[in-house]
Amino acid sequence: MLVPMAACGGSSSAKSNAGSVSVACSQQEDFCQAMTRAFSKETGIKTTYVRLGAGEVLARLATNPGEFDVWAGGQAENHLLAQDKGWIENYKSSAASNYPTDYKDPSGSWTGFYTDSIAFCSSKSELKKKNLKAPTSWNDLLSPTLKKSVGMPHPATAGVGYMAMYTQAVLHNGDEQQSVNYFKQLNPNVMQYSKSAATGTEQAGRGEVTVAIALDSDCEKAIQAGYSDLVTTYPKEGTGYEVGAVSVLKNAHNKDNAKKFTDWILGTKAQNLYAGVPSFAAPTNPKATIGKNVPNQNKVKKVKWDMRKAADSRDTFIKAFESEVSSSKDAK
């Protein structure tokens, strides 16, 4: 659904003539809605968005590269893939001048505006029924006791699913086949491969699965939304993480406004709004205020993440996953 977020309170002629911008938003729905509404209210720019997973955005850009003006959200490596296809216009925002180098591409193809990590989001009551402790290792998910009790997003549609695959490759010294083999072992324990990254946390919250492979921010969001039975743990071997990026699209019909949106979402004022959404991803702006209950990314053991290699390996991983792992299950 295309959701219009009309400007509020902007009665001046400057605001009324501010134009429009269309956003492909790869974040949770309430985040997309709140941030586009805030941008529209502040600038008077009529802002519309479509909530899509990173894989879905890439598919839409392939068929209609002029559909959106700006892409906000999704792992930075997916934005690199879009750049490879010629869909990104490099733009170095002055709002990111003080950002750490890990949070921005030197060419300006993307800039990160949030970060979070892969975690295990578990139902304490379901763990108790199975006489299990909350998992603290990737191997814990392979327990026969968890048959059809693990939730995981599909790598082709949700970035977290692919992040999990690349994480396994890193843990196996870059061996892609070892990563595929891990998920072949995990497959009997997976209830379904969902389209959305946040689906698993909701499934775990309802007791439909025992453990979900999910972002720590999504698990915390579910906890704060009322699924108080959930608990977040991390694999001791190390975990993957994302830098959620924003990019100006080359075929944008409203390129100036796309750049304004980029400047705005990278600024301190916008990133201070995360806590009010609430979003439990950590802001990347060093001056932004980190909200209550946001997982402390400095305490998470992370694998060495090479975004270029992660981007270049995506198609190979997904083809292997679909042919060797998920062919026995329907992605829902």
N, C-alpha and C positions, 0 to 999 in steps of 0.2 A: 504494500500500500504506500502510495506517495502521500506524505503527511505535510500539509502546509503549516508553517509556523509564522503567522502574520506578525508584523511589527506592532509593538504595544507602546503607546505613549509618545510616538514620534510624530508630532503634528506639524513640524516645520517642513517647509518645501524641500529642504535638503534631504530630509529623511524620506519624504514621500517620493522623491526621485532617485532614491538610492539603488534601485534595480533589484536583482534577485541572484540567488546562487543555489545550485542543486548539489546535495552531498550524498555520496555513497558512504554509509556509516556502518562500520564493522565493529560495533560495540553493542552492549545490551540496550534494549529498546528504550528504557527510561533514561539512560545516559544520552542516547541520540536525541531524544525529545527535549530533555532539559537543556542541553548545550546549544542546540540549534535555536531553541526559543530564546535563550539568553543572548545569543549573538544577534538575533533579529531585533530584540528589544533595544539593545545598546546601539545598534548601527542603523536601524530602519531598513536593512536589506531583507527582502522577503526570502525566507530560507525554507527549502523543502529537503526532505531526506528520504532515502529508502534504506531500511535495515537489512543488511546482507552479510553473510559470512565471507571471509576473504576469498575462498575458492569461487563463491558465487559472483563476487565483484569481477574477478578475472574473466569469468565466463561471459558476463554482461559486456565488459569492455571489448572482448573479442568480437562480439556480434554488433555492438553499437558503441563505438569509442567516444561518441559525443554526447552520450546520455547524461553524464554527470560532469560537474565542474571541478570537484575536489573529492578526494577519497580520504576519509578520516577513520582510523582504526585498522586493526589487522596487523599482523607481524610485519616488521620492516622488510623481511626477505620476500614477502609477497609483493611489496611495492617495487623491489628490485626486479622481480619478474615482469611487472608492468613496464618498468623502464626499458627492459630488454626488448619488449615488443614495440617500443616507441610510443607508449601511451602516457608517459610522464613528462612534464616540463620542469626542468631543474629550477629550483627557486630557493635561495638562501635567505631565510627570514632574519631580519635584524633582531627579532624577539628571541632568537635562539643563540645569540652571540655569546652568552655565558654558559651554554650547555656543555656538559662533558662530551668528549669526542665519540663515546660509545652511543650517544643518543642522537647523532646526526650523520648523514652521509656527506662526505667531503664535496661531492658534486652538486649536492642540493636536491637530489632526487627524492629524498624523504627526510623528515625530522620526527623524532619520537616525542609523543606528548603524554605517555604513561608507560609503566612497566609493571610486570607481575610474573609469577613463576608457576610451573606445573606442580601440582600437589596431589595427594590422595584425599578425597573428601568422603568420609565414611559415616555410616549410620551406627551409632554406639549400640543401639538396641539390636540391630541385625548382627553386629559383631558378637554380641553377648550370646545370642541364640546359637551361633555357630562355634562358640567357645574360641573366638579369635581375638587377638589384640589388633589395634589399629596398625595398618601396614607401615613399615619403615624401610622397606626395600622393594625394588622392582620385582624381585623373586617372590616376595610374599603374595603378589597377585596371582601367581601360578598355582597356588594351593588348590587341590581338588575340591576342598570344602567350599570354594567360591564358584563352583560351576553355575553358569548363567546368573552370576551375581555381581558382575562388574559392568559399569557403564563407561563407554568411551565414544567420543565424537569421531566421525569418519574423516580420515585425512584429506579426502578430496573436497569436502565442503567446509570443514572447520579447521582453522589453523592449529588448534591445540592437538588435534589428532596427528597432524604431520609433525608438529614439534616433538611429540612423544616418540615418533619413529626416528627422527634425527637424533634425539637424545640417546636412544639405544645405539645408534651407529657410533656416536662419539664415545660412549662407554665401552664399545668394542673396537676401539682404535680405528675407527673409520670404516669398519667392515659392514657394508650395506646389507649383505645377505644374513649376517648375524642379527641385524635389526629385524629383518623380515621373519627370521626363525623364531625370535622372541614372541612376536605377535601371532605366529602360527601356534605356538604353545599356549598363548593367552586366549586364543579364539574360543575354545569351549567354555571359558568362564565369562565371556562377554554376552550380556543379554541381547543387546542390539547396538549397532553403530548409528548414532544419532547425527542429524544434520547440524545441530547447534552445540556449541561448547558448553552452554549453561544447562542443557537438558539433563546431563548426568547428575548435577547437584540437586536438581528437583526430584529426580528419581530416587536418589539416596535419601533425601529428606522425607519422601513418602514411604520409604522402606521397600521400594520396588527392586533396588539393587543394594548391595552391602557397601560397595566401594565405587567411587567414580574417579576416573582420571580427569582432572579438571584444573582450571586456574585457581590459585589460592584466593584471588580476589572474588571469583564467582562463588566459591565455597563460603567465604566470609559473608558475602551478600545474602546467600541463602540462610545462613545462621541468623543474621540480623532481621531477615524477613519473617522469621518465626519457626524455621526448621532448627530448633535449638538442640536437637539430638545429634547434629552433625559435629564432626571433629576433623580438623585439618592436620595432616602429617606430611612429611617429605621423605623421599628416598635417600638413604644414607650414602649411596654411591654417588649421588649428585643428580641434579634435575635441570631440565631446560627452562628457558625463560624467554619472554617476549619483550620487545620494545614496540609498543603500538605506535604506528606512524601516521603522518598526514602528508599528502602529496597533492600538488596542483596537476590537473590532467591536461594534456597537451591540446586535446580537441574541445576544451571548455568553451562554452558560448559566453560565459561571464567570467573571463579570466582575472580581471582586476578584483572582482569580488571574491574569487577563489583565493587570491593572495591575501586579501583582507581577512578572510576566515582563517587562513593558516596563521597569519600574524596574531590574530586574536586568541586562538586556541593554544598557542604556545606561550602566551603571556601569563604573568603571575596572577592577574585578576581572574582570568578564566580558569586556571588550574586550581585556584583556591575554592572554586565552586564544586569541585569533585566531591568534597565531603558532604555537601548538601544534597547530592543527587538521590541517595548516596552512592558513590563509586568507591570500591575498595582497592582499586589499582593505585599504585604510587605515582604521583606527579613527577615529571622529569625536570621541570624548572627548579633549579637549586633554591630559588627564593620562595617557592610555593609552600603553603602550609599543608602538612600531611595530616589527613583526617584520623579521627579516633577509630581504632580497630583495623586500620590498614596493615596488612602483613608486612613485617619488617624485612625488606629485601636484602638488607645487609647481613642478616643472620641465616639466609638460605644458602646451602651448599650448591653451587651451580657448576654445570659442566662448561668447558671452554666452548664458546659459541662463535662460529664463523658464519656470519649472515650470507656472505657470497656463496660459500659451499652449500649452505642450507637451501638457498634459492636454486642453485644449479642442480641439486639432487632431487628436487621435489617431484618432477615428472616420473623419474625412475622409481622412486619410492612408491608413489601412488599407483602406478601400473602394477608393480609387484604386489602391493597390498590388495588390490582389486582382483588380481588373478590367483594369488596364492593364499590369501587370508579371508577376505570378506565375501567371496563368491558364494559361500554357503548361507549367508545371511542377507536379508534385504536392508539397505540403508533407509532408515525412517526419520 
